[in-house]
Amino acid sequence: MADQVIAPGPKGSQLGRFDRDAIGFVTAMEQEHGGIVRISLGPFVVHLVSDPDAVKHILQDNAKNYVRGKFYGNFDLFFGRGMLTTDGAEWRERRQVSQPFFHKPRLVEKSPAITECAEDLVAGWEGAADRGEVVDVTDDVMTLSMGVFGKMFLGVDLRPYSAELQPATLFAMQAVLRSGSVSQLLPRWVPTRYRRTSTRHRATLDRVMDEVVERHVRGEVEEHTVVSALLAARDEHGDPWPREAVLAELKTLFLAGHETTGCSIVWTLHALSRHPEVRRRLEAEVAEVLGGRTPTVDDLADLPYLKQVVSESLRLYPAVWSYPRDVVADDTIGGYHVPAGSSVLLSSYVTQHSRSLWENPEAFDPQRFCPAHQVADRPKYAYYPFGGGARKCIGFEAALMEVQLVVATVVGRVRVDSTPGRPIGMWPKASLRPMPNVLMTASRVPS
């Protein structure tokens, strides 16, 4: 129609550029064309959305018009139909079963699991410091995060499974989002090396979660957990959920419950190592409040600078850097026509690095989250590291609690410093992973 205004954007397919450097590409698109950009990614019409008002429109004001879709096409391969990939009544049913386990009082009750795992992590790093060894922060923190998730929500410590779960998770992070790679485009029945690897890692995830379920069935886990709630759930006919549905939800919660939190902890420690003045100030706050003891949830209110540091790390390195959606019916966003059947790609990374919203956005500056320095007229969705609207991450409070408690435990006892000559880049797949693994030298904090 003549009155339909098309959003600005580059000509021709941009799939190759997107696959080669997704972060660099979407950042450049916002800088060149603005907060709503029409892009062709192979056969798909996609609108890159980073304008906060447009983000609010999609996630909150007209959320029913935007659903999980084609870009989540491979999630079911690894995780089945779980909370991340369903919509409407099906999504609400899954969310209602798990929601009580993410309420603040229960999180506080289960929070000792965080500090127990953090204590084990720090003890290992103190030993490495005494021996002059380098520590693999990525692997160690991901193991910690698996342990925390398992102990808090499954009643099973997953750290003994970490060596097999980590490569399976890493492969899944790359495989679940569609790209233009030949290995993904070939039919699933073609017996390529990629498919064989995929089958092996899927089997690992299934086997571990099935073992967790079996431990509950045998009565080996006495406490009420997400697993027992899923096993007790009934569908609209009063029948128990099939085992496949229980496993799908567990695998989805496992992915969301440890991967993004682990990435956030690693990025925060990486940022502190690169900004010693921030680390010194944080060390001083932690030392004054804790006096060398292990932090608890009650201490977090007395550690305001810690919260600022974590908030700034989540701004610079949002673990969930993009939110793809399919458009159900024609819509108008920011004055631009968005057709039904196309897709939108919301990018918290782009929004949180926008020069129009943030002063010196590439700088790591926790002071921007100091209450006295907050910009009152900054739009709500200028900062949304956990999504927004009704589908805001179910575990955002658990994640914030874990990141703050782990960072406070580490900062109070050990310093980890970047290894020279090993630059760390961003690997933007289902989560924003630091790549390669973050290797750091450990030393004890001076008393």
VEXDREN-2710 file (C-alpha; in Angstrom, 1 decimal):
% VEXDREN-2710
k/r/px/py/pz
1/MET/0.0/0.0/0.0
2/ALA/1.1/3.5/-0.8
3/ASP/0.9/4.7/2.8
4/GLN/3.2/2.0/4.2
5/VAL/6.6/3.3/5.2
6/ILE/9.4/0.8/4.9
7/ALA/12.2/1.0/7.5
8/PRO/15.7/1.9/6.3
9/GLY/18.3/-0.7/5.8
10/PRO/21.0/-2.1/3.5
11/LYS/20.3/-3.6/0.1
12/GLY/20.7/-7.3/-0.6
13/SER/21.1/-10.3/1.7
14/GLN/23.2/-9.7/4.8
15/LEU/23.3/-13.3/5.9
16/GLY/27.0/-13.7/5.2
17/ARG/27.9/-10.6/7.2
18/PHE/25.6/-11.6/10.1
19/ASP/27.1/-15.1/10.3
20/ARG/30.7/-13.8/10.2
21/ASP/30.3/-11.1/12.9
22/ALA/26.8/-10.8/14.3
23/ILE/27.7/-8.3/17.0
24/GLY/29.7/-6.1/14.7
25/PHE/27.0/-6.3/12.1
26/VAL/24.0/-5.4/14.3
27/THR/26.0/-2.6/16.0
28/ALA/26.9/-1.1/12.6
29/MET/23.3/-1.3/11.4
30/GLU/22.0/0.7/14.4
31/GLN/24.7/3.3/13.9
32/GLU/24.1/3.6/10.2
33/HIS/20.3/3.3/10.0
34/GLY/18.9/3.9/13.5
35/GLY/16.8/2.0/16.0
36/ILE/14.6/0.1/13.5
37/VAL/16.4/-1.5/10.5
38/ARG/15.0/-3.6/7.8
39/ILE/17.4/-6.4/6.8
40/SER/17.4/-9.4/4.4
41/LEU/18.9/-12.5/6.0
42/GLY/18.8/-14.9/3.1
43/PRO/15.1/-15.7/2.5
44/PHE/14.0/-13.9/5.6
45/VAL/12.9/-10.3/6.1
46/VAL/14.1/-9.3/9.6
47/HIS/13.7/-6.0/11.4
48/LEU/16.6/-5.3/13.8
49/VAL/15.0/-3.4/16.7
50/SER/17.0/-1.5/19.3
51/ASP/14.9/1.6/19.9
52/PRO/13.6/1.3/23.5
53/ASP/10.1/2.4/22.6
54/ALA/9.9/-0.1/19.8
55/VAL/11.3/-2.8/22.2
56/LYS/8.5/-1.9/24.7
57/HIS/5.9/-2.2/21.9
58/ILE/7.1/-5.7/21.0
59/LEU/7.7/-7.1/24.5
60/GLN/5.0/-5.4/26.4
61/ASP/2.3/-3.3/24.5
62/ASN/1.6/-5.7/21.6
63/ALA/3.4/-8.8/22.9
64/LYS/0.6/-11.2/21.6
65/ASN/1.5/-10.3/18.1
66/TYR/5.1/-11.6/18.5
67/VAL/5.8/-15.3/18.9
68/ARG/8.7/-17.7/19.0
69/GLY/9.2/-18.8/15.4
70/LYS/11.6/-19.8/12.7
71/PHE/14.8/-18.7/14.4
72/TYR/14.0/-21.0/17.3
73/GLY/13.6/-23.9/14.9
74/ASN/16.5/-25.9/16.2
75/PHE/15.7/-25.5/19.9
76/ASP/13.4/-28.4/19.9
77/LEU/16.3/-30.6/18.6
78/PHE/18.2/-30.2/21.9
79/PHE/15.6/-29.1/24.4
80/GLY/12.2/-30.1/23.1
81/ARG/9.1/-28.0/23.6
82/GLY/9.8/-26.1/26.7
83/MET/9.2/-22.7/28.2
84/LEU/11.6/-20.9/25.9
85/THR/9.9/-22.0/22.6
86/THR/6.2/-22.2/23.4
87/ASP/3.6/-19.5/23.4
88/GLY/0.1/-18.8/24.7
89/ALA/-1.7/-21.4/26.9
90/GLU/1.1/-24.0/26.4
91/TRP/3.7/-21.5/27.7
92/ARG/1.6/-20.4/30.7
93/GLU/1.1/-24.0/31.7
94/ARG/4.8/-24.6/31.8
95/ARG/5.6/-21.3/33.5
96/GLN/3.0/-21.9/36.3
97/VAL/4.6/-25.2/37.3
98/SER/8.1/-23.8/37.7
99/GLN/7.2/-20.2/38.9
100/PRO/6.9/-21.0/42.6
101/PHE/10.5/-22.2/42.7
102/PHE/11.7/-18.7/41.6
103/HIS/9.8/-16.7/44.2
104/LYS/12.1/-14.5/46.3
105/PRO/11.5/-16.2/49.7
106/ARG/12.4/-19.6/48.3
107/LEU/15.4/-18.2/46.5
108/VAL/16.6/-16.8/49.8
109/GLU/16.0/-20.1/51.5
110/LYS/18.1/-22.0/48.9
111/SER/20.8/-19.3/48.6
112/PRO/23.3/-21.2/50.7
113/ALA/23.8/-23.5/47.7
114/ILE/25.3/-20.5/45.9
115/THR/27.9/-19.7/48.6
116/GLU/28.7/-23.4/49.2
117/CYS/29.6/-23.7/45.5
118/ALA/31.4/-20.3/45.5
119/GLU/33.5/-21.4/48.5
120/ASP/34.6/-24.5/46.7
121/LEU/35.5/-22.5/43.6
122/VAL/37.6/-20.0/45.6
123/ALA/39.3/-22.7/47.6
124/GLY/40.5/-24.2/44.3
125/TRP/41.6/-20.9/43.0
126/GLU/43.5/-20.2/46.3
127/GLY/45.3/-23.5/45.8
128/ALA/46.2/-22.5/42.2
129/ALA/47.4/-19.1/43.5
130/ASP/49.8/-20.8/45.9
131/ARG/51.1/-23.1/43.2
132/GLY/51.4/-20.2/40.6
133/GLU/49.0/-21.9/38.2
134/VAL/46.6/-20.4/35.7
135/VAL/42.9/-21.1/36.2
136/ASP/40.3/-21.7/33.5
137/VAL/37.7/-19.2/34.7
138/THR/35.2/-20.2/32.1
139/ASP/35.2/-23.9/32.8
140/ASP/35.4/-23.4/36.6
141/VAL/32.5/-20.9/36.7
142/MET/30.3/-23.0/34.4
143/THR/30.9/-26.0/36.7
144/LEU/29.9/-23.8/39.7
145/SER/26.8/-22.5/37.9
146/MET/25.7/-26.1/37.1
147/GLY/26.2/-27.0/40.8
148/VAL/24.1/-24.0/41.9
149/PHE/21.3/-24.7/39.5
150/GLY/21.2/-28.4/40.4
151/LYS/21.3/-27.8/44.2
152/MET/18.7/-25.0/44.2
153/PHE/16.2/-26.4/41.7
154/LEU/16.7/-30.1/41.1
155/GLY/17.9/-31.3/44.5
156/VAL/20.9/-32.8/42.7
157/ASP/24.4/-31.4/42.5
158/LEU/25.3/-31.4/38.8
159/ARG/29.0/-30.6/39.2
160/PRO/30.0/-34.3/38.9
161/TYR/28.4/-34.2/35.4
162/SER/30.2/-31.0/34.3
163/ALA/32.9/-32.6/32.2
164/GLU/30.3/-34.1/29.9
165/LEU/27.6/-31.4/30.2
166/GLN/29.9/-28.5/29.3
167/PRO/30.8/-29.7/25.7
168/ALA/27.2/-30.7/25.1
169/THR/26.0/-27.2/26.2
170/LEU/28.6/-25.4/24.2
171/PHE/27.6/-27.3/21.1
172/ALA/23.9/-26.7/21.7
173/MET/24.5/-22.9/22.1
174/GLN/25.8/-22.9/18.6
175/ALA/23.3/-25.3/17.1
176/VAL/20.0/-24.1/18.4
177/LEU/19.9/-20.8/16.5
178/ARG/19.6/-21.1/12.7
179/SER/22.4/-19.7/10.6
180/GLY/23.4/-20.0/7.0
181/SER/25.9/-22.8/7.5
182/VAL/25.7/-25.8/5.2
183/SER/25.8/-28.2/8.2
184/GLN/22.6/-26.7/9.5
185/LEU/20.8/-26.4/6.2
186/LEU/21.2/-30.1/5.2
187/PRO/18.2/-32.3/6.2
188/ARG/18.6/-33.8/9.7
189/TRP/18.6/-37.4/8.3
190/VAL/21.9/-36.7/6.3
191/PRO/24.6/-38.6/8.2
192/THR/27.2/-35.9/8.4
193/ARG/29.9/-35.5/11.1
194/TYR/27.9/-32.5/12.4
195/ARG/24.8/-34.6/12.8
196/ARG/26.7/-37.4/14.6
197/THR/28.2/-34.9/17.0
198/SER/24.8/-33.4/17.5
199/THR/23.2/-36.8/18.3
200/ARG/26.0/-37.5/20.8
201/HIS/25.5/-34.3/22.7
202/ARG/21.8/-34.5/22.7
203/ALA/22.1/-38.0/24.2
204/THR/24.3/-36.6/26.9
205/LEU/21.7/-34.0/27.9
206/ASP/18.9/-36.5/27.8
207/ARG/20.8/-39.1/29.8
208/VAL/21.8/-36.7/32.6
209/MET/18.3/-35.2/33.0
210/ASP/16.8/-38.7/32.9
211/GLU/19.1/-39.7/35.7
212/VAL/17.9/-36.7/37.7
213/VAL/14.3/-37.7/37.1
214/GLU/14.9/-41.3/38.0
215/ARG/16.5/-40.3/41.3
216/HIS/13.2/-38.5/42.2
217/VAL/11.1/-41.5/41.0
218/ARG/13.2/-43.8/43.3
219/GLY/12.7/-41.5/46.2
220/GLU/16.3/-40.5/46.6
221/VAL/15.5/-36.8/46.5
222/GLU/13.3/-36.0/49.5
223/GLU/12.8/-32.2/49.0
224/HIS/10.2/-30.6/46.8
225/THR/11.9/-29.6/43.6
226/VAL/11.1/-28.4/40.1
227/VAL/11.5/-32.1/39.1
228/SER/8.9/-33.3/41.6
229/ALA/6.6/-30.5/40.6
230/LEU/6.9/-31.5/36.9
231/LEU/6.3/-35.2/37.7
232/ALA/3.2/-34.2/39.7
233/ALA/1.8/-31.9/36.9
234/ARG/-1.3/-32.9/35.1
235/ASP/-2.6/-31.8/31.7
236/GLU/-6.1/-30.6/30.9
237/HIS/-7.4/-34.2/30.9
238/GLY/-5.9/-34.9/34.3
239/ASP/-3.1/-37.1/32.9
240/PRO/0.5/-36.8/34.0
241/TRP/2.9/-35.1/31.7
242/PRO/4.7/-37.6/29.5
243/ARG/8.4/-38.2/30.3
244/GLU/9.4/-36.4/27.1
245/ALA/7.6/-33.2/28.2
246/VAL/9.2/-33.4/31.7
247/LEU/12.7/-33.8/30.2
248/ALA/12.1/-30.9/27.7
249/GLU/11.2/-28.5/30.5
250/LEU/14.2/-29.7/32.6
251/LYS/16.6/-29.3/29.7
252/THR/15.2/-25.8/29.0
253/LEU/15.5/-24.7/32.7
254/PHE/19.0/-26.2/32.8
255/LEU/20.1/-24.1/29.8
256/ALA/18.5/-20.9/31.0
257/GLY/19.4/-21.5/34.6
258/HIS/23.2/-22.0/34.4
259/GLU/24.5/-20.9/31.0
260/THR/23.6/-17.2/31.1
261/THR/24.4/-16.8/34.8
262/GLY/27.8/-18.4/34.3
263/CYS/28.6/-16.2/31.3
264/SER/27.6/-13.1/33.4
265/ILE/30.0/-14.1/36.2
266/VAL/32.9/-14.7/33.8
267/TRP/32.3/-11.4/32.1
268/THR/32.2/-9.6/35.4
269/LEU/35.5/-11.1/36.6
270/HIS/37.0/-10.3/33.2
271/ALA/35.9/-6.7/33.4
272/LEU/37.3/-6.3/36.9
273/SER/40.7/-7.7/35.8
274/ARG/40.8/-5.0/33.1
275/HIS/39.8/-2.2/35.5
276/PRO/41.9/-2.4/38.6
277/GLU/40.6/0.8/40.0
278/VAL/37.1/-0.6/40.0
279/ARG/38.3/-3.8/41.6
280/ARG/40.1/-2.0/44.3
281/ARG/37.0/-0.1/45.3
282/LEU/34.9/-3.2/45.2
283/GLU/37.5/-5.1/47.3
284/ALA/37.4/-2.3/49.9
285/GLU/33.6/-2.4/50.1
286/VAL/33.6/-6.2/50.4
287/ALA/36.3/-6.1/53.1
288/GLU/34.5/-3.4/55.1
289/VAL/31.1/-5.2/55.1
290/LEU/32.2/-8.8/55.3
291/GLY/35.4/-8.6/57.3
292/GLY/36.7/-11.8/55.6
293/ARG/33.6/-13.9/56.1
294/THR/31.4/-15.5/53.4
295/PRO/28.6/-13.3/52.2
296/THR/24.9/-14.0/52.6
297/VAL/21.8/-12.7/50.8
298/ASP/21.3/-10.3/53.8
299/ASP/24.7/-8.7/53.0
300/LEU/23.7/-7.6/49.5
301/ALA/21.8/-4.6/50.6
302/ASP/25.0/-3.3/52.3
303/LEU/27.1/-3.8/49.1
304/PRO/25.7/-1.1/46.7
305/TYR/28.9/-0.8/44.6
306/LEU/28.8/-4.6/44.0
307/LYS/25.3/-4.2/42.5
308/GLN/26.6/-1.3/40.3
309/VAL/29.5/-3.4/39.1
310/VAL/27.2/-6.3/38.2
311/SER/24.6/-4.0/36.5
312/GLU/27.3/-2.4/34.4
313/SER/28.7/-5.8/33.4
314/LEU/25.2/-6.9/32.4
315/ARG/24.9/-3.7/30.3
316/LEU/28.2/-4.3/28.5
317/TYR/27.9/-8.0/28.2
318/PRO/24.2/-9.1/28.3
319/ALA/24.2/-12.9/28.3
320/VAL/21.1/-13.0/26.2
321/TRP/22.1/-10.5/23.6
322/SER/19.2/-11.0/21.2
323/TYR/15.5/-12.0/21.2
324/PRO/14.1/-13.2/17.8
325/ARG/10.4/-13.2/17.2
326/ASP/8.0/-13.9/14.3
327/VAL/5.3/-11.3/13.5
328/VAL/1.7/-12.7/13.6
329/ALA/-0.2/-9.8/12.0
330/ASP/0.9/-6.7/10.1
331/ASP/2.1/-4.0/12.6
332/THR/3.5/-0.5/12.6
333/ILE/6.6/0.1/14.8
334/GLY/8.0/3.5/15.1
335/GLY/6.1/4.6/12.0
336/TYR/7.5/1.7/9.9
337/HIS/5.4/-1.2/8.4
338/VAL/6.4/-4.6/9.7
339/PRO/4.6/-7.4/7.7
340/ALA/3.1/-10.5/9.0
341/GLY/5.3/-13.6/8.5
342/SER/8.5/-11.6/8.8
343/SER/10.7/-11.5/11.9
344/VAL/12.0/-9.0/14.4
345/LEU/15.4/-9.3/16.2
346/LEU/15.5/-7.3/19.4
347/SER/19.1/-6.8/20.5
348/SER/19.7/-5.8/24.1
349/TYR/23.4/-5.6/23.2
350/VAL/22.8/-2.9/20.6
351/THR/20.4/-0.9/22.8
352/GLN/22.7/-1.0/25.8
353/HIS/25.7/0.1/23.6
354/SER/23.7/2.9/21.8
355/ARG/25.5/6.2/21.7
356/SER/22.1/7.9/21.6
357/LEU/21.2/6.4/25.0
358/TRP/24.4/6.0/26.9
359/GLU/27.4/8.4/27.4
360/ASN/30.6/6.7/26.3
361/PRO/28.8/3.4/26.0
362/GLU/31.9/1.2/25.5
363/ALA/33.5/2.2/28.8
364/PHE/33.1/0.1/31.9
365/ASP/31.7/2.6/34.4
366/PRO/29.7/1.3/37.3
367/GLN/29.0/4.8/38.4
368/ARG/26.4/5.1/35.7
369/PHE/24.2/2.9/37.9
370/CYS/24.8/4.9/41.1
371/PRO/21.3/6.2/42.2
372/ALA/22.6/9.8/42.3
373/HIS/23.8/9.5/38.7
374/GLN/20.8/7.7/37.2
375/VAL/19.3/9.5/34.2
376/ALA/15.6/10.0/35.1
377/ASP/14.4/10.3/31.6
378/ARG/16.2/7.3/30.2
379/PRO/13.6/4.9/28.6
380/LYS/12.7/1.8/30.6
381/TYR/13.9/-0.5/27.8
382/ALA/17.3/1.3/27.4
383/TYR/18.5/-1.5/29.7
384/TYR/16.9/-4.9/29.6
385/PRO/19.5/-7.7/30.2
386/PHE/16.7/-10.2/31.2
387/GLY/14.1/-9.3/28.6
388/GLY/10.8/-7.7/29.5
389/GLY/7.1/-7.9/29.6
390/ALA/5.2/-11.1/30.7
391/ARG/8.1/-13.2/29.3
392/LYS/10.8/-11.6/31.3
393/CYS/13.3/-14.3/32.3
394/ILE/11.7/-16.4/35.1
395/GLY/15.1/-16.6/36.8
396/PHE/16.3/-13.0/36.8
397/GLU/16.2/-12.6/40.5
398/ALA/18.1/-15.9/41.0
399/ALA/20.7/-14.9/38.4
400/LEU/21.3/-11.5/40.1
401/MET/21.6/-13.1/43.5
402/GLU/24.1/-15.7/42.2
403/VAL/26.3/-13.3/40.3
404/GLN/26.5/-10.9/43.2
405/LEU/27.2/-13.6/45.8
406/VAL/29.8/-15.4/43.7
407/VAL/31.6/-12.1/42.7
408/ALA/31.6/-11.0/46.4
409/THR/33.0/-14.3/47.5
410/VAL/35.8/-14.2/44.9
411/VAL/36.7/-10.6/45.4
412/GLY/37.0/-11.0/49.1
413/ARG/39.6/-13.7/48.9
414/VAL/41.3/-14.0/45.5
415/ARG/42.3/-11.9/42.5
416/VAL/42.1/-13.2/39.0
417/ASP/44.0/-11.3/36.3
418/SER/43.8/-11.7/32.5
419/THR/46.6/-13.7/30.8
420/PRO/48.7/-11.4/28.6
421/GLY/48.6/-12.0/24.9
422/ARG/45.2/-13.8/25.1
423/PRO/42.5/-11.4/23.8
424/ILE/38.9/-12.3/24.7
425/GLY/36.2/-11.9/22.1
426/MET/32.5/-12.3/22.1
427/TRP/30.8/-15.4/20.7
428/PRO/27.2/-14.4/20.1
429/LYS/25.2/-17.6/19.8
430/ALA/22.2/-18.4/22.0
431/SER/24.2/-16.7/24.8
432/LEU/27.0/-14.2/24.6
433/ARG/30.0/-16.3/25.5
434/PRO/33.5/-15.1/26.0
435/MET/35.8/-16.8/23.5
436/PRO/38.3/-18.4/23.8
437/ASN/37.9/-19.6/27.4
438/VAL/39.1/-17.0/29.9
439/LEU/42.4/-18.2/31.4
440/MET/43.6/-16.1/34.3
441/THR/46.3/-16.0/36.9
442/ALA/45.2/-16.2/40.5
443/SER/46.6/-14.5/43.6
444/ARG/45.4/-14.1/47.1
445/VAL/43.8/-10.7/48.0
446/PRO/46.3/-8.9/50.4
447/SER/45.0/-8.9/53.9
END
